[in-house]
C-alpha cells in the first residue's frame, strides 16, 4: 500500500457508531434506522455501519454523553439556573443591596428564564440561543454580567458544532458588537471599564468559537466519511443485485431456448408417431427414437447450464454434478439443428451465403436466434409448416431471415409468453444489432435480424 493511501484510525464518533450498530444486531436487506446517536443528523444506517465493522470507541464519559444529550443539556441548564435564581431572588428581596431598580431585576429575571429555555433546546435551535443571548446582553448583562458568561460561550460553541463554521464566525461578530454596546451602557459611557468588560467576555467567546469550530469540523468530517462508506456499501449491494438479475435473465434465456426447443420438437414427434403408429409402425418407432434422442440432448444441455451454477469456487475442485465441459453450439451446429426440425415434420429451406464469422459468441447468438425462430414456427404456424432460412454473411453486416411460407391468412393465436422474442432481441442487441419479428403480407411470420460487423469488431 502506498503512503498516500495509508489507513487512518477511526475517530471515537465513528467507533461509537460501529459499536452501537454491532450491538443492535445486523439487519439484512433494506438498511433501516440510524446508528450515529452521537452525531446529530446522521444519515448512516444500521446495516451500513454493521457492514463497516467499526471498532468500539474508548472513553466511558464520551459514550455516556453521546447517548444522553438531554441529560447533558439539563445539567448545563441547572448550572445556569441555580445561581441565577439565587442571585436574582436575593437582589429582588434587597439582600444584596445592589441598588438596581426593581424593573431592572425583573427584566433580568425574564432574560435569565429565556436563556434557560434556549440552552435546553440549543442542539435543535442554535440560532435561537444566539438571538436570546444577544437580547439578554441588554437585559441581564448591565446589572448581572456574570450570568451572561455561560450562555454566551455555549451559544457560539453550539452554532459552530451543529450549524456551520461560517455561521459561528458571523454569530461571534454580531455578539461581539452587541457586547461592546452593552458594556458601554453598563459602564455608563466609561470607555476603559467598557473595554475591560467586553474584552474579558469577548476572549472567552473567542475561545469557545475556536473549540466549537474544531469539534464541528471533526464531527462533520467523520460523518462525511461514514456516509461515503455507507454509500459505497449500498452501491456494492446494488451492483451485486444487478449482476444477479442479469445472470438470472441469461440463465432464463438459456433454459427457455433449451426447454422450448426440445419440448416443441418432442411434442411434434410424439404427435406424428401417434398418427402413424397403426399404418406405419416403423416410422412411428423412428419418431419415438428421435423423441428419446432429443430428450437426452435437452437433459445434457440443462446439466451443463445447471452445472455452472453448482460449480465450486475452487477451479481445481471436482465438479459436484459431473457436467462435462463442451463448447457452445456454433456455426457447425446449424445443420443438425435444421435436421432436427425436419425430423419433426417441418419443411425447411436453408441457405447460407458468405464466409461464416470466426467469433464464437456471435455464432452462439445466431444459433440461438435461429433455434427460437424455428421453435416458434413449429409451435404456432398452421400446417403446412414451410420455413425458409437465409443466413447472409456480408462484408458490413450479418443478416438472418426466417420466414414462414404458405400459411393461411388467419393465423393461430399465440399461447406463448413473449419471452422468446424478447430473448432474441436481447441476444442481438449485445452485438449492436436489431431484430424485427412480425406477420408478413402473405399471412406468415418473419424474423429479421441484422448485426453490423463494425460493432462486432469494436466489441
C-alpha positions as CSV (number, residue, x, y, z in Angstrom):
1,X,0.0,0.0,0.0
2,X,1.4,3.4,-0.9
3,X,2.0,6.1,1.7
4,X,-0.7,8.3,0.2
5,X,-3.3,5.5,0.9
6,X,-2.4,4.6,4.5
7,X,-5.3,3.6,6.6
8,X,-6.4,6.1,9.2
9,X,-7.6,5.1,12.7
10,X,-11.3,5.9,13.0
11,X,-12.1,8.7,15.5
12,X,-14.3,8.0,18.6
13,X,-17.5,9.1,16.9
14,X,-17.0,6.6,14.1
15,X,-16.1,3.8,16.6
16,X,-19.1,4.6,18.7
17,X,-21.4,4.3,15.7
18,X,-19.9,0.9,14.7
19,X,-20.1,-0.4,18.3
20,X,-23.8,0.5,18.6
21,X,-24.6,-0.9,15.2
22,X,-22.9,-4.2,16.1
23,X,-24.7,-4.4,19.5
24,X,-28.1,-3.8,17.9
25,X,-27.7,-6.9,15.7
26,X,-27.1,-6.8,11.9
27,X,-30.2,-6.1,9.8
28,X,-30.4,-7.8,6.4
29,X,-31.9,-6.4,3.3
30,X,-33.0,-2.8,3.4
31,X,-30.7,-1.0,5.9
32,X,-33.3,0.6,8.3
33,X,-32.6,3.1,11.1
34,X,-29.7,5.4,12.1
35,X,-26.7,4.5,14.2
36,X,-24.8,7.7,14.8
37,X,-26.5,8.7,18.0
38,X,-23.5,10.7,19.0
39,X,-23.6,12.7,15.7
40,X,-26.9,14.5,15.1
41,X,-28.5,14.4,11.7
42,X,-26.6,11.2,10.8
43,X,-27.6,9.6,7.5
44,X,-25.7,6.3,8.1
45,X,-28.0,3.3,8.8
46,X,-27.6,0.2,10.9
47,X,-26.9,-2.2,8.1
48,X,-24.3,0.0,6.6
49,X,-22.5,0.6,9.9
50,X,-22.7,-3.2,10.6
51,X,-21.0,-3.8,7.2
52,X,-18.3,-1.3,8.1
53,X,-17.3,-3.3,11.2
54,X,-16.1,-0.2,13.2
55,X,-14.3,-0.9,16.5
56,X,-15.5,0.2,19.9
57,X,-14.6,3.7,20.9
58,X,-12.6,4.5,24.0
59,X,-13.9,6.7,26.8
60,X,-16.8,6.0,29.2
61,X,-17.8,9.6,29.7
62,X,-17.8,10.4,26.0
63,X,-20.0,7.4,25.4
64,X,-22.4,8.4,28.1
65,X,-22.6,12.0,26.9
66,X,-23.3,10.9,23.3
67,X,-26.1,8.6,24.5
68,X,-27.8,11.1,26.8
69,X,-27.8,14.6,25.2
70,X,-30.9,15.7,27.1
71,X,-29.2,14.9,30.4
72,X,-26.1,16.9,29.5
73,X,-28.2,19.9,28.4
74,X,-30.3,19.5,31.6
75,X,-27.2,19.7,33.8
76,X,-26.0,22.7,31.8
77,X,-29.3,24.5,32.4
78,X,-29.1,23.6,36.1
79,X,-25.7,25.1,36.3
80,X,-27.1,28.3,34.9
81,X,-30.5,28.4,36.6
82,X,-29.5,27.7,40.2
83,X,-27.0,30.5,40.7
84,X,-29.1,32.9,38.5
85,X,-32.2,32.2,40.6
86,X,-30.4,32.6,43.9
87,X,-28.8,35.9,42.8
88,X,-31.9,37.4,41.3
89,X,-34.0,36.4,44.2
90,X,-31.7,37.9,46.7
91,X,-31.4,41.0,44.6
92,X,-35.2,41.5,44.3
93,X,-35.5,40.9,48.1
94,X,-33.0,43.6,48.7
95,X,-30.5,41.3,50.5
96,X,-27.6,42.1,48.1
97,X,-28.2,45.9,48.3
98,X,-27.0,46.3,44.7
99,X,-29.1,49.3,44.2
100,X,-30.7,48.0,41.0
101,X,-34.3,49.2,40.4
102,X,-37.0,46.6,40.6
103,X,-37.7,46.8,36.9
104,X,-34.1,46.0,36.1
105,X,-34.1,42.9,38.3
106,X,-37.4,41.8,36.8
107,X,-36.2,42.2,33.2
108,X,-33.0,40.3,34.2
109,X,-35.2,37.5,35.6
110,X,-37.2,37.3,32.3
111,X,-33.9,37.3,30.3
112,X,-32.5,34.5,32.5
113,X,-35.6,32.4,32.0
114,X,-35.4,32.8,28.2
115,X,-31.7,31.9,28.4
116,X,-32.6,28.7,30.3
117,X,-35.2,27.6,27.8
118,X,-32.9,28.4,24.9
119,X,-30.0,26.4,26.5
120,X,-32.2,23.4,26.9
121,X,-33.1,23.3,23.2
122,X,-29.7,24.5,21.9
123,X,-28.9,21.5,19.8
124,X,-32.1,21.7,17.7
125,X,-32.2,25.5,17.6
126,X,-28.7,27.0,17.9
127,X,-29.6,30.3,16.3
128,X,-32.4,30.9,18.7
129,X,-29.9,30.6,21.5
130,X,-27.7,33.2,19.8
131,X,-30.6,35.6,19.4
132,X,-31.7,35.2,23.1
133,X,-28.1,35.8,24.2
134,X,-27.9,38.9,22.1
135,X,-31.1,40.2,23.6
136,X,-30.0,39.3,27.2
137,X,-26.9,41.4,26.7
138,X,-29.1,44.4,27.3
139,X,-31.4,42.8,29.9
140,X,-29.1,40.7,32.1
141,X,-25.5,41.9,31.4
142,X,-25.7,45.6,32.6
143,X,-26.8,44.5,36.1
144,X,-25.7,40.9,36.4
145,X,-22.7,40.5,34.0
146,X,-21.6,37.2,35.5
147,X,-24.8,35.4,34.4
148,X,-24.1,36.1,30.8
149,X,-20.8,34.1,30.6
150,X,-22.2,30.5,30.4
151,X,-24.9,31.2,27.8
152,X,-22.6,33.3,25.6
153,X,-19.8,30.8,25.3
154,X,-22.2,27.8,24.8
155,X,-24.2,29.7,22.1
156,X,-21.2,30.2,19.9
157,X,-19.9,26.6,20.6
158,X,-23.3,25.2,19.7
159,X,-23.6,27.2,16.4
160,X,-20.1,26.0,15.4
161,X,-20.8,22.4,16.1
162,X,-24.4,22.0,14.9
163,X,-24.6,24.7,12.2
164,X,-21.5,25.7,10.3
165,X,-18.2,27.4,10.6
166,X,-19.4,30.5,8.7
167,X,-22.4,30.8,10.9
168,X,-20.3,30.6,14.0
169,X,-18.0,33.4,13.0
170,X,-20.9,35.6,11.9
171,X,-22.6,35.0,15.2
172,X,-19.3,35.8,17.0
173,X,-19.1,39.1,15.2
174,X,-22.7,40.1,16.0
175,X,-22.4,39.2,19.6
176,X,-19.0,41.0,19.9
177,X,-20.6,44.2,18.6
178,X,-23.6,43.8,20.9
179,X,-21.3,43.1,23.8
180,X,-19.3,46.3,23.2
181,X,-22.6,48.4,23.1
182,X,-23.9,46.6,26.3
183,X,-20.5,47.2,28.0
184,X,-20.8,50.9,27.3
185,X,-24.3,51.0,28.7
186,X,-23.3,49.0,31.8
187,X,-20.2,51.3,32.4
188,X,-22.3,54.5,31.8
189,X,-20.0,55.6,29.0
190,X,-16.7,54.9,30.7
191,X,-14.6,53.5,27.8
192,X,-11.9,51.9,30.0
193,X,-14.4,50.0,32.1
194,X,-16.4,49.0,29.0
195,X,-13.3,47.8,27.2
196,X,-12.3,45.7,30.2
197,X,-15.7,44.1,30.5
198,X,-16.1,43.4,26.7
199,X,-12.5,42.1,26.4
200,X,-12.9,39.6,29.3
201,X,-16.1,38.1,28.0
202,X,-15.1,38.5,24.4
203,X,-11.9,36.5,24.9
204,X,-14.0,33.6,26.4
205,X,-16.4,33.8,23.4
206,X,-13.5,33.6,21.0
207,X,-12.1,30.5,22.7
208,X,-15.5,28.9,22.7
209,X,-15.9,29.6,19.0
210,X,-12.5,28.2,18.1
211,X,-13.2,25.0,20.1
212,X,-16.6,24.7,18.5
213,X,-15.2,25.1,15.0
214,X,-12.6,22.4,15.7
215,X,-15.2,19.9,17.2
216,X,-17.8,20.7,14.5
217,X,-15.3,20.2,11.6
218,X,-14.2,16.9,13.1
219,X,-17.8,15.7,13.5
220,X,-18.8,16.7,10.0
221,X,-15.7,15.1,8.6
222,X,-16.4,11.9,10.4
223,X,-20.0,11.9,9.4
224,X,-19.0,12.5,5.7
225,X,-16.6,9.5,5.8
226,X,-19.3,7.3,7.3
227,X,-21.9,8.5,4.8
228,X,-19.5,7.8,2.0
229,X,-18.7,4.4,3.3
230,X,-22.4,3.6,3.7
231,X,-23.0,4.8,0.1
232,X,-20.2,2.6,-1.2
233,X,-21.7,-0.4,0.7
234,X,-25.1,0.3,-0.8
235,X,-23.6,0.7,-4.3
236,X,-21.8,-2.6,-3.8
237,X,-25.0,-4.3,-2.8
238,X,-26.8,-2.8,-5.8
239,X,-24.1,-3.9,-8.2
240,X,-24.4,-7.4,-6.8
241,X,-28.1,-7.3,-7.2
242,X,-27.9,-6.1,-10.8
243,X,-25.3,-8.8,-11.6
244,X,-27.7,-11.4,-10.0
245,X,-30.6,-10.1,-12.1
246,X,-28.5,-10.1,-15.3
247,X,-27.4,-13.6,-14.6
248,X,-30.9,-14.7,-13.9
249,X,-32.0,-13.3,-17.2
250,X,-29.2,-15.0,-19.0
251,X,-30.0,-18.4,-17.4
252,X,-33.7,-17.9,-18.1
253,X,-32.9,-17.3,-21.8
254,X,-30.7,-20.4,-22.0
255,X,-33.3,-22.5,-20.2
256,X,-36.1,-21.1,-22.4
257,X,-34.1,-22.0,-25.6
258,X,-33.3,-25.5,-24.4
259,X,-36.7,-26.4,-22.9
260,X,-38.9,-24.7,-25.5
261,X,-36.9,-26.1,-28.5
262,X,-36.7,-29.7,-27.1
263,X,-40.2,-29.9,-25.8
264,X,-41.7,-28.5,-29.0
265,X,-39.8,-31.0,-31.1
266,X,-40.6,-33.8,-28.8
267,X,-44.3,-33.0,-28.9
268,X,-44.3,-32.7,-32.6
269,X,-42.6,-36.1,-33.0
270,X,-44.9,-37.7,-30.5
271,X,-48.0,-36.4,-32.3
272,X,-46.6,-37.7,-35.6
273,X,-45.8,-41.1,-34.0
274,X,-49.3,-41.3,-32.6
275,X,-50.8,-40.6,-36.0
276,X,-48.6,-43.1,-37.9
277,X,-48.5,-45.9,-35.2
278,X,-51.1,-48.1,-36.9
279,X,-50.4,-47.6,-40.6
280,X,-46.6,-47.1,-40.4
281,X,-45.1,-48.6,-37.2
282,X,-41.6,-48.4,-38.4
283,X,-41.8,-44.7,-39.0
284,X,-43.6,-44.3,-35.6
285,X,-40.7,-46.1,-33.9
286,X,-38.2,-43.9,-35.6
287,X,-40.1,-40.8,-34.4
288,X,-40.0,-42.1,-30.8
289,X,-36.3,-42.8,-31.1
290,X,-35.9,-39.2,-32.1
291,X,-38.0,-38.1,-29.1
292,X,-35.7,-40.0,-26.8
293,X,-32.6,-38.6,-28.5
294,X,-34.0,-35.0,-28.3
295,X,-34.8,-35.6,-24.6
296,X,-31.3,-36.8,-23.9
297,X,-29.8,-33.9,-25.7
298,X,-32.0,-31.5,-23.7
299,X,-31.0,-33.1,-20.4
300,X,-27.3,-32.8,-21.3
301,X,-27.7,-29.1,-22.2
302,X,-29.6,-28.4,-19.0
303,X,-27.0,-30.3,-17.0
304,X,-24.3,-28.0,-18.4
305,X,-26.3,-24.9,-17.6
306,X,-27.1,-26.0,-14.0
307,X,-23.6,-27.4,-13.5
308,X,-22.2,-23.9,-13.9
309,X,-24.5,-22.7,-11.0
310,X,-23.3,-25.5,-8.7
311,X,-19.7,-25.3,-9.8
312,X,-17.3,-24.9,-6.8
313,X,-15.3,-21.7,-6.4
314,X,-12.0,-23.5,-6.5
315,X,-11.1,-24.2,-10.1
316,X,-9.1,-27.3,-9.0
317,X,-12.0,-28.8,-7.1
318,X,-14.1,-31.5,-8.8
319,X,-17.5,-30.5,-10.2
320,X,-20.4,-31.6,-8.0
321,X,-22.8,-32.5,-10.8
322,X,-20.2,-34.0,-13.1
323,X,-21.4,-31.9,-16.0
324,X,-19.0,-32.4,-19.0
325,X,-17.4,-29.3,-20.4
326,X,-18.4,-28.7,-24.0
327,X,-18.3,-25.7,-26.3
328,X,-21.5,-23.7,-27.0
329,X,-23.2,-24.5,-30.3
330,X,-21.9,-22.5,-33.2
331,X,-22.0,-22.5,-37.0
332,X,-21.3,-26.2,-37.3
333,X,-24.4,-27.0,-35.3
334,X,-26.8,-25.2,-37.6
335,X,-27.2,-28.1,-40.0
336,X,-28.0,-30.6,-37.2
337,X,-30.4,-28.1,-35.8
338,X,-32.2,-27.8,-39.1
339,X,-32.3,-31.6,-39.4
340,X,-34.0,-31.9,-36.0
341,X,-36.8,-29.7,-37.2
342,X,-37.1,-31.5,-40.5
343,X,-37.4,-34.7,-38.5
344,X,-40.3,-33.1,-36.6
345,X,-42.2,-32.7,-39.9
346,X,-41.2,-29.2,-40.9
347,X,-40.1,-28.4,-44.5
348,X,-37.1,-26.1,-44.0
349,X,-35.1,-24.5,-46.9
350,X,-31.8,-23.4,-45.5
351,X,-29.3,-21.3,-47.5
352,X,-26.0,-19.7,-46.4
353,X,-24.1,-17.0,-48.2
354,X,-20.7,-15.7,-47.5
355,X,-17.9,-16.8,-45.1
356,X,-19.0,-17.5,-41.5
357,X,-17.7,-15.3,-38.8
358,X,-15.0,-16.7,-36.5
359,X,-16.4,-15.0,-33.4
360,X,-17.7,-17.9,-31.2
361,X,-20.0,-15.6,-29.2
362,X,-21.6,-14.4,-32.5
363,X,-22.0,-17.9,-33.7
364,X,-23.8,-18.8,-30.4
365,X,-26.1,-15.8,-30.9
366,X,-27.0,-16.9,-34.5
367,X,-27.6,-20.4,-33.4
368,X,-30.0,-19.4,-30.5
369,X,-31.9,-16.9,-32.6
370,X,-32.5,-19.4,-35.4
371,X,-33.4,-22.1,-32.8
372,X,-36.0,-19.8,-31.2
373,X,-37.4,-18.7,-34.6
374,X,-37.8,-22.3,-35.8
375,X,-39.4,-23.3,-32.5
376,X,-42.0,-20.6,-32.7
377,X,-42.8,-21.7,-36.3
378,X,-43.2,-25.3,-35.2
379,X,-45.4,-24.3,-32.3
380,X,-47.6,-21.6,-33.7
381,X,-47.6,-21.8,-37.5
382,X,-50.6,-23.6,-39.1
383,X,-50.0,-26.5,-41.4
384,X,-48.3,-26.9,-43.8
385,X,-45.1,-25.7,-42.0
386,X,-42.8,-24.5,-44.7
387,X,-40.0,-22.3,-43.5
388,X,-37.2,-20.6,-45.4
389,X,-34.0,-19.7,-43.6
390,X,-31.5,-17.4,-45.2
391,X,-28.2,-16.6,-43.5
392,X,-26.0,-14.0,-45.2
393,X,-22.5,-13.1,-44.0
394,X,-21.8,-9.8,-45.7
395,X,-18.8,-7.5,-45.6
396,X,-20.6,-5.0,-43.3
397,X,-23.3,-6.9,-41.6
398,X,-24.8,-10.3,-40.9
399,X,-28.4,-10.8,-41.8
400,X,-30.6,-13.7,-40.7
401,X,-34.1,-14.1,-42.2
402,X,-36.6,-16.8,-41.0
403,X,-39.8,-16.7,-42.9
404,X,-42.9,-18.9,-42.7
405,X,-44.1,-19.7,-46.2
406,X,-47.5,-21.0,-47.2
407,X,-49.5,-20.2,-44.1
408,X,-53.1,-19.2,-44.2
409,X,-54.4,-15.6,-43.8
410,X,-56.0,-16.4,-40.5
411,X,-53.2,-17.0,-38.1
412,X,-53.4,-19.2,-35.0
413,X,-53.4,-17.1,-31.8
414,X,-50.2,-17.3,-29.8
415,X,-50.3,-19.0,-26.5
416,X,-46.7,-18.1,-25.6
417,X,-45.4,-15.6,-23.0
418,X,-43.4,-13.5,-25.5
419,X,-40.1,-14.3,-23.7
420,X,-38.7,-15.9,-26.8
421,X,-38.9,-12.7,-28.9
422,X,-37.6,-10.7,-26.0
423,X,-34.7,-13.1,-25.6
424,X,-33.8,-12.9,-29.3
425,X,-33.8,-9.1,-29.2
426,X,-31.5,-9.1,-26.2
427,X,-29.1,-11.5,-27.8
428,X,-28.9,-9.4,-31.0
429,X,-28.6,-6.2,-29.1
430,X,-25.5,-7.4,-27.3
431,X,-23.7,-7.1,-30.7
432,X,-25.2,-3.8,-31.6
433,X,-27.8,-5.3,-33.9
434,X,-31.6,-5.2,-34.2
435,X,-34.3,-7.8,-34.6
436,X,-37.7,-7.4,-36.1
437,X,-40.5,-10.0,-35.7
438,X,-44.0,-9.8,-37.1
439,X,-46.5,-11.0,-39.6
440,X,-46.0,-10.8,-43.3
441,X,-48.4,-9.7,-46.0
442,X,-48.7,-13.3,-47.2
443,X,-50.1,-14.4,-43.8
444,X,-46.9,-15.8,-42.5
445,X,-44.4,-14.7,-39.9
446,X,-41.0,-13.3,-40.4
447,X,-38.0,-12.9,-38.1
448,X,-35.3,-10.5,-39.4
449,X,-32.0,-10.0,-37.5
450,X,-29.0,-8.0,-38.8
451,X,-25.8,-7.3,-36.9
452,X,-23.3,-4.7,-38.1
453,X,-19.8,-6.1,-38.3
454,X,-18.2,-2.8,-37.3
455,X,-19.8,-3.1,-33.8
456,X,-18.8,-6.7,-33.5
457,X,-15.2,-5.8,-34.4
458,X,-15.2,-3.0,-31.9
459,X,-16.5,-5.2,-29.2
